[in-house]
Structures are given as structure tokens and as C-alpha cells.
């Protein structure tokens, strides 16, 4: 990876007889989508700053199978999952961190039934732990008093009850956290889940991401914080559809922290 970022692969560490503290599962979006790559880089910068021993699978990582499963192709899902599980088990992986709630949910809840049992954490949980352990210190200067609303990703919030970690991090930045009318257990989907990300929406009165963006805009935010690459795309598109991109930013929690720290 450019900019002198240290990103060791599992193969390199394994060859040297080392085991990392955690495997960073990058995910398809974080690997290939230009916008999501920025989230990956931000998270890696934080891991390096906190001196976390981590590795990625690199070319040995393939899709978790979430889009295949959600769109009804269980056979393809199991093929993709078993391939990944063989790689993870081959390296003796115990702990996985990922910035994608879809990967998080699938590896955490669906891989055990196929022989892949790991401790799986979302990057917001991991970042919160780094802060509470004092491995990174947050100086919220850059975001002090800024109005930030947080969008709950479906597979992080309702599916796995992770609501507080991202919010704690926003508060640690000294930002003003303003909640949308539909949040936490009543959060509204961004419209990308269930493999909808990869197709045009069916005909209707309004796209889901526009509805959700309107709820965000009601809070008069300077930034819409997201914790999922799919949500980030959908909210960004929603902000553009409202021609608000000059006044409202859409940022992942990792990007907020990395930029607050000037990493």
C-alpha cells in the first residue's frame, strides 16, 4: 500500500513464525471501491499509530459470501465461506477485525456453522478498546462542537446490537452527537443490504437512501458518520441527490479519528 503504510500479510508473518494480535479482514468494498479504500487506509494508519500487531490476507482473502447468501444463492455462499475458513484455520486465526458490518455479521454468526469459529469485532469496537486501553488518545480539537449525526448500519445495529461503540468515539471527539428520529433499534436501512448495493432499485416513489438522507439532513449535521462502506456510498449518493455535498460530509468513524489525529 502506498504512503509508506505498513500492511503485513499473513503469509509473510506465518513464514517468519509470527502470529499477529488480530487479522484485519478488509472486505471487497475496502479492497476495490475507491471511496472505501480511504476507510481501509485510515484504519491501517490508526493500527500503526497504536502499534497493533496485525496482518491482512491479501490475495488469499475472497468475498465472505454475504451478497450471495442474502440474494438467495446458498450454494455459492457455502463455497466462498468454506474457502475462507480453510485459509483462516490454516493460519490458526483467533481474532478478526473488519470495517464492514456485512463481513462482521457473516464471519461472526454464519462461519461457526461451517467450521470457522473466531472472535470477531467491528472496527468501531476495536477502536473504542484502543482508546479505553490508552493505546490511542483522542484530541477532539478538529471536531469540537461539530454537529455529527450517526447512521446505524443494519448488520451492526439491529443484527448485532452494536450501538454504543461508534457513538462513544464520536463523543470522545468532543463533537455534538445529534440523533436522527429513526436510530438505534429503530434505525432505517440505507438501502444497500441484501445485495441491493449491486443493482438499481425497483421502481417506487422514493429511493430508500434518499429517505434516510432526508432524516439525516433534518438534524442539520455538518457530518454524517457511517460505520459501513455500503452505508457510506448510499448516504453520499443521498447527499449528492439533495445537492448538499458542499455543506455535509459523509465520513467513516475511522476517518474521523485518523483525521482528528492528523494521521
Secondary structure, DSSP 8 states (H G I E B T S, - for coil): --TT----BHHHHHHTT---SEEEE-HHHHHH-HHHHHHHHHHHHHHHHTT--EEB-GGG----SHHHHHTT-HHHHHHHHHHHHHHHHHTT--EEEES-HHHHHHHHHTSGGGT---EEEEHHHHHHHHHHTTSS----GGGTT-EEEE---TTTTTTT---HHHHHHHHHTT-EE---SS-GGG----S-TTTGGGS---S-SS-HHHHHHHHHHHTT-SEEEESSHHHHHHHHHHHHHTT-TTT-EEEEHHHHHHHHTT-
